[in-house]
Amino acid sequence: MKFAVTKEALLEGLQRIQNVVSTRSTLPVLTNALLETTKTGLRLTTTDLEVAIRCEIVAQVEKAGATTLPARRLAAIVRELPASEISLETDAKNISTLRCGAHQPSLMRDPDPAEIDRVLEAGRGTVRMVTIAPERDGAVAAIRQIVDAGVVAAVGHTEATYDQTRAAIDAGATVATHLFNAMRPINTREPGPVIALLEDPRVTVELITDGVHVDPALYRHVCRSVGPERVSLVTDSMAAAGMSDGRYWLGPLAVDVVGGVARVAGTETIAGSTATMDHQFRFAVQHGGLPRDDALMAAVRQASINPARALGFPSTELVSGAVADLVVLDAELAVAAVMRKGSWVG
């Protein structure tokens, strides 16, 4: 990912990084950062760091790619930011220890109503979705609490049974967090969460179409089963997105990327994706099993309209009055240009 920033913003951001490094010398905050001179000025090439600089929250970041923040730090991050500038998803740590993936098992716990209130309050309207494992004690009540607060409740990182998942959906859960991945598999005598999420028309199912997490045949099967309007493409990317192989960090966890696949160091556990959304989009078009034009229309819906609808964002359709956020792709479906709020980026 490459983002152009002004010289002043860049220098200010780097100074804030230095302030963090000076107090936490062991933290690799500048890992994977490259400063270049281009025709249009200075350009910072990195992963999550540019987002931190642009939002002026670098001083709050403990590691590049940090994923765990206490509520008080979350509040400090968003206090000065307009809600339209940042949206967050949290797993709230109310997920399955058996299916926690790259999350720390020691942090997993049952939902606590007071804790959920603190997180949502700290987010000041920026928390859009919370993922919960339905088998956790108090999960159904927590889902109702989340939905009542105007936040989307999702099912994921779960060992739930079919019936437990149905109860979660009936309580208000409307998204399947990266279907199949970190999720109890289908069994002939216990269908589990996958079938419950697929068969309910109220649920939008996320798929990580990076060629690693989900086989092309499975992507086609899901699209045929639920229709293109219920599938959302998600990257589930971490700090190595768009970067070369090497050592990265996901919160306190070391992650090794080999051949573009991120795994928790020393294990076979996949630690999110390294693919960017244009990669996911190309995968969907190439493996959708549809004529080119139909595949393009389906992928556009799955990469923009569906996720926006699922999270309660305004329509992403190209209509008068809509936010002018556009991505222009070339004939090979590579990114050719980006417009953000009516202005071309870069």
C-alpha positions, 0 to 999 in steps of 0.5 A: 500500500502506498499513500502520499502524505504532506511533508508536514504531516509526515514529519509530525508523524515521524516525530510522534513515532520517535517519541514512542520509540524513545520510551519503548526501545524494543518495539519495532514501530518502524518495521516495513517503513520506507520513505521515498522522494517522488515527483509529487513530494515525499511518499511513505510506503508501509502498512498500517503506519500510514493510517496512524499518521493520517489519523494522528494516533501514532503516539497511541500505537504500541506496535505496527499492526497492533490489534489489542487496545484497552478501552481507555486507549481506544477512547484517547485515539478517537476523541479528536477524530470525527466519526466518519474518519474511522470505523472499527471492528472488535472481537471483544475477546468473547470468542472461542479459545479453540478457534481464536486463530492468531488471537491470544487464547489467554485473553478469551473470556465470556461476555461481560455487559459492563465491559461491552458498554465500556468498549462501545462508549470508548469508541464514540460511534466508531465501533461498527461490528463486534464478533462473538462466539455464540457458545460463550456464556451470556453470548445471546444477551451480549448480542442483543446488547450490541444490537440495541446499541446500534452496532452490528453483531457477528458470529465468528471464531466459534465452536458453536453448534447449529442450534447455538448459532441459530439462537445468535441469529435470532438474537440479532447477529447478521454477519458471518465473520470470515465464513469457514475460517476459525469456525467449527467445520460441517459434520454430517450429524452436527451441521455447526455454524456454517450451515446455520449462517448460510441458510438464513437470509438475514445473514451476510457472509464474509469470505477471504478470497485471497487464494489461501483461506478459501478454495475457489470451488468453495467460493463458487459454491457459497455464491450459488447457494446464497446469491451474490447479494449476501456475500462480502469480500474481506481481506482480513489483512494484517501489517504485512498486506502488500509487503514482501516476505519476512517477520511482522507483528500482530499485536504482541505475536510474531508473524512470519510471512513465507510465500505471501502466507502469514502464520504465527511464528513457529506454528501452522496457524494462519495469521490473517491475510497479506492480500489487498482488496484488489487481489481479492476482487481479481480472485472473485472475478477469475473464480466466480464461474460466470461470464466476465461481465456478470463476474465483474458485477458480482465482485463489485457488489461483494466488494462494496455494496454488500459490506457497506449495507451489512455495516450500515454505511450509506449506499456505495452506488454511483448516484448523485449525492453519494460519497465520491470514493472510487477505485479505477481498475485497468483491463487486468483489474489492477488499481489504476487510480483512487478518488477519495471524497472527490479528490484523486489520491497520489 
